[in-house]
């Protein structure tokens, strides 16, 4: 779609640059900690038009486009929204993104498109993420999302993992006319989107609506099936699938590795978030019971999962919620935006603090965490300054619940059960970065299972690239 007409070259950039931003509107902290509803208030059509009109349409290649892993044509989308052509803007996003309404909510826009906006040099950048959300939500509510698939090819593809990368791959392959079946160990599709990201960032209805689109395209889903245990990749080929895409993510919570980690009251981040945020209707019976968190909750870690756990604990009624992190805030890998939201909602932070022991109380449950103060030494292999323990600085933090949000490891099961599949780094799958082709013919892989933990949008892009490579291989018969 060629969205921007030639006369836009004469746009009054100086006038637009002086236009103030609406910025984003949030529900008040006092209101939002009482439920799990989304925090950001959507734009009205009038607000969206006004905000989109702030775009000064930088010469190609625009910084926002270069910063977007999906290469969305953001300036053209801004012009379409400015003209009130919301449905056309949504269609434009969907040309390059399989999950635009989701990426609009969970992408760290301040580090990607929005953070690269030229307007940010002199004031507030254009709210590109909110505008993407507005356009794609408008399309959904207007009922104008059309499903377009090619004639059936008669070829079948199995996708292992129904998270962002698997869903994107499925959508693209279905459009090409291939028969696609998603396999996942969980009862419902969505992966991280459904089972990992809390509702206050991404409402489940948004994910389920996108899945309904895939069902309408003919995609099939098989849940409660752990490929590598319940059946193997070899089994999938024996069942008649012509290609397999592995998109299992990195779902193994990293352990703390200290005494007391197995005490009642010490939770892994994923288990905690699933039980607290997901309806029992989407869970196996063993996960129906929500955690009993008590009054004092401590979250250990510095990424986005830590922020999600902090904010979830506050919504569950914890009176004192504290994040402890062994470096300073400057070294924290998670979103600054999410940390600010957590602080506004009542979360506290203790930096340069390292747990060394979980302590049980008389009832055998967690009662406290012995910690030691840290100071920053020389940079380590990651480039961040290495935390060094301060001798004699041990102290105890009282805690009814501790949540470990320390990052994620790959699952080695697929590598161990799939002949000729090359893995490395404790189970990451070796695959071509552009095509997803693995060492085994007919088997492709992408997303976090290849790169390690990364963004939803990068996993989505990997799924789209792999889908094109799979389509080409099926069409030509060359793996």
N, C-alpha and C positions, 0 to 999 in steps of 0.2 A: 504493500500500500504506500503510495506517495502522498503523504498527508499534508505537508507544508507547501503552500503555493509560492511561486517565485517572488511575489511582492512582499513576502516576509523578510526578504533581505534588507528592506528599507525600514525595518522595525525601529521604533524609538527606544533604544536600549537604555539610554540615560533616564528616561521617564519611568520605565519599568523598574530600574534599579533603585529608584527612590520610593517605590511603593512598599508600605509596611506589610509585614507578614501577619497572618492570622495566628501563626504558631499552632501548636496542638492543644486541644482542650482535654483535660483529665477530670474524671470523677474525683471528688475530694477524698483524701486518705481515710477520713473517718467513715465515709460511705463504703468505699471499695473493700476495706478489710472485713466487712460484714458478709461478703459473698464472694463467689468465684467468677463473677461476670467480667467482661472485658473492661479494661481501665480507660482506654482511649475513646473519646467521644468522636463519632464520625463527622465528617464535613456535611453541611447541607449543600444542595446544588449551588446556591449563591456563593457560599464560601469557597467551594471547589473552583468555580469559575474565577473568582477574585484571586485565589492563590496561584492557580495555573498561569494567570496573566502576568505574574511576576517574572516568569521565565524570560530571560533575555536572548534565548536561542543562540548560544555560542556557535561559532563556525565549526564545521565538522573537522575532526571528530570531537564532539562535545565531551567535556570532562566527565559528566554524569554517565554517559554511555560507556566510556572507557572503564569506569569504575564498577560497572554492573557486570557480574559474572555471566549473566544471561544475555548481555548485549542488547537489552531493551532499548527501543528507540524512544527515549524519554522526551526529548524536545518535541517530537511530533505528537506524542501523547498529550503533552502540556497544551499544545496548540489546539488539539481536538477538544479537550476539556474546556479550554477557554471559550471555544465557539459553542459550547453546549452539546457537542457531539459525543456524549458519554459512551454510547454503545460502540461507536467506531474506535474510541480510545481503548475500550476493553478488548475489542477484537485485535487491536494492534499489540497489546501486551501479550495476548495469547499466541501470537505468531512466534514469539521467542521464549515464552515461559509456559510450562505445563501446570504451574501452581501459582499463578499471580496473586490470587486473593490470599494465599497462605504466606508467600514471600513478603507481601505487603505488610503483614503483621509481625513476622518473626525475623526478617533480615535486620542486621545492624546497619540501618541506613546511614547513621552518622559516620560510619567507617567506609561506606561504599558510595552509592550515587549521591545521596544528600550531602555527605561530607566533602564531596568533590565539587559541589555546586559553586560556581563563580560568585554568586550572590553572597555566599558565606564569608567572603573576604572583607565585606563592608557592613554586614549585618546578619540577619537570619537567612539561611539558605531556603530555597523553595522546598516545601514539604512533599518531596517526591513519593515517599512511601505512603503517606496518607492519601495522596491523590490516586495512586495505583489501587489502594484499597477502595476508595470511593467509586472509581469507575467500574471495577470488577464486581463489587457488591451491587451497584446500581443495575448492572447487567443481569445479575442473578435475580434480584427482586423484580425486575421488569419482565422476567421470563423470556429473555431474548438470546439465551445461550443455545446455539444450534449445534447438533452433533453431526459431524461429517466424516464418514469412513468410506474407504475404497471398496471395490468388489472383493469378496473373499478370495484369498490366494490359495487356500487349502493347506497352508503351512502353519505349524504350531510352535509356539515359543513358551517355555516355562520361565517364570521370573521368581527367584527365591528371595523373599524379603519384600514386604508391602509398605515400605517407608518412602521417603521423598524420591529416592533414585529409582526404586522399583515402580512407583506410580507413574513417574515421568516416562520411563521406558515403555510401560504398558500403554500409556496414552498414545505415544507416537507410533508404536507398532500396530495398534488397533486402527489408527488412521490409515496405515498402509494396507489394511485388509487382512492382516495376519490374525490367527486365533491365539489369544493370550490367556494364560492361566497364572495367577499370582498365588504363590504358596507362602505361608507365614506361620510361625510358631504360636502367634497370638490368635485369639478367637475372631478378632476383627482386623481389617486392613487399616493401615495408617502409620504403623510403626511408631517412631518418635513423635510424629504429629499428633497421634491419638493417645499414646501411652506415656509420653515423656514431657510434653510441653503443657503447662497448666492452662486451664480455661481462661484465666484472666489475661493471658497473652494470645491465646488462640482457641476460640470456642470450638467445641467438638462438632457442632452443626456445620461449621465451615468445611471441616475435613470430610464429614459424611456426605455433604452435598457434592463435593468433588468426586467422591467414590461413586455416587449415584450416576454422575456423568460417565464414568468408566463402564459401569454396568450397562448403561444405555448404548455404549459403543460395542458391547459384546464381551467385555473382559470378564473372566470368571475368577472367583476367589475360593481357595481351599485353606481354611484356617486350622489351628491346632495341629499343624504338621511341621515337624522340625526336620528339615532336610539335612541329612548327615547322621540322623538317628532313626527317625521313623521310616525314611527311605533315602536313597542316595542319589547323587547326580546321575550315576549310571542307570539307576532305576527310571529316572525321567526319560532318558534317551530310549530305554527299552519299552517305555509306554508310548513311544511314537513322537516325542517332541523333537523338533528339528534343530533347535538351539536353546541354550540356557543362559540366562543373565543372573549373576550372583550379586545381590544388593542387600546383604545381611547387616550392614552397619558395623558398629563396634559397641556391642551391648553388654559387655562384661564390666561391672563396676570395679575400679581399681581399689585394692585393699589398703588399709592403713598400715598393717604389719606391726601392731603393738599389742601388748597384753590387754585382755579385757574386751577385745573387739567383738567377741561372740556373746557378750552380755545382753540380756533382755533390755531393750531401750536404746541399743545401738543399731542404727538402720543404714543400709546402703541407699544412696540417693534415689536410684531408679525405683526400688521397691517402695520407698516412702512416697514418691510422687504418684506412682501408679495407684496405690491404695487410697491416697488422699484426693486424687483428682479425677479418677475414672469411675464412671457408673458401674455398679456391680453387674449390670446387664452385659457389659463388654469384657468381664473378667471371669477367669476360672474360679470355682468355689473357694479354692485355697487362698485367694487374694481378696475376698469380699470384706474382711474385717479391716476397718481403718485403724491406723496407729493410735495408741493412747499416749499422748505426748507430755502430759503433765503441765507444770507451770513454766519450767525453764528449759529452753531448747537451745542447743549449740550446733551450728552448722560448720563443718570443717571443709575449707576449699575456697577458691577464688574465681571460679568460672561462672557461666550462666546457670548451670545446674544449682550452684550454691545460692544464687539470687532467687531462683525458683523455689528452692526448699525454704529459704527464709520467709518469703512472702506467703507460701502455703501454710507454714506453721503459724504465722500471725492470723491467718484466716481461720485456723482451727482453734483459736482461742488461747494460744500460749501468751503468758503475761510478759515474759522476758525472752527475747530471741536475739542471739548473738552469733556473729560469724567470726571465726578465728582463722587467721591466715599467716603463714610463716614469713612472708615478705611484707612490703609496704603496699599501699593502694596503687602506687605508680606501676608496680609489677603485676598487678592482677590482670589475668587474661580476659575476664568477662566484660560484658557491656557496661560502660559507665552509666548509660541511661537506666538500665535495670537496677544498678546499685543505688542510684538516686531515688528511684521509685521505692526500693526497699527501705531506704533510710527515712523517706517521707512517711512510710507506713509504720515506722517504729522499730526497725531493725537496728541493732548496734554492731559495731565492728571492733575487733581487737587485732591489731596488726603485730607483726614480728613476734608471733606466738606459735609454738609448736606443741601439739599433744604428745605425751610420752607414755601415758598409762590411763586406761579407763578403770574407774574405781567402783566397786559394787557396794550397795548398802546392806542393811540387815536382812532385807527381803530377797537379796540376790540380784536385784535390778541395778541398773546404772544409777549412781548417786553423784559422781563427780568425775572430773577429768584433770589429771595432773599434767601441767604444761611447763614449758621452759621458755624464757625470753630468748629472742634471736637478735642478731645484728647482721647487717649486710656486709659480705666480704667481696672478693673479686668475682667478676662475671663467670658463669658456668658455660657449658656448651650451647645453651639456648640464648646466650647473650645477656641474660638477666643476672644481677648480682646474687651470688650464692649466699643463702642464709647460714649463719654460724651460731651455734648455741652459746649463750652467755653462762659461764660456769657459776653454779650456786644461785641461779635465778628461778628455781622451781617454785611453782605456786599451784593452787587448786581452784578450779572453777566448778561451782555446783551446777549439776545438770540432771534433769529427769530424762531427757532424750538427747542423743547425739546422732547427727546425720552426716554420713561421709559422702562428700561431693568432690571426689578427688580426680575425676576424669574416667576415661573408659579405655578398655583393652579390646582387641579383636578376639573373636571366638575361633579356636583352632580346629573345630570339628570338621568344617568343610575341607580344609587342607589335608586333614588326616584320613578322610573318607573318599576323596576324589583322586583317583590315579592320574598322574601326569600334570596335576595342578601345582604350580610353583607358588610358594608362599615365603614370607620373610617377616622379620620383626614380630615374632610371636603369633603369627597367624594372618597378617595382612596379605591380601592376594596380589600377586604381581600381574599387572595388566598395562596395556598401552594407554597412555594418558589421553589420546584422542579418540581411539576406537573402542577401548575396553577389552580388546582381545587378550585372552590369557594364553598361557603356555599350552593349553589343551584345545584342539580344534573344536569349534562349535560352542565353546564356553566363553562367555564374556563376563566382565565384572566392573563395578564402578561404585562411586560414593565412598562413604567412610570405610567400607571393607577394603578399599584400595589405598586411600589417602590417610587413614586414621581420622579421628574426630575433626570435623570441619562444619561448614555452614549448610543449612538446608538448601540454599540456592546452588551451591557448588555440587551437592549430591544430585539435585534436580538436573543440572546441566550435564553431568556425567551420564545420567540415564537417557537423556535425549541424544547425546552423541553416540552412545552404545546402540540405541535403537536404530539410528541411521546405518551404523556399521553392520548390525544384524540383518537389517533389510537388504543391504547391498549383497551380503554374503548369501542370503537365501535366494535372491534374485539371480545371482550369477553362479551359485553352486560352489563358490570358492570360500573356504573358511580362513 
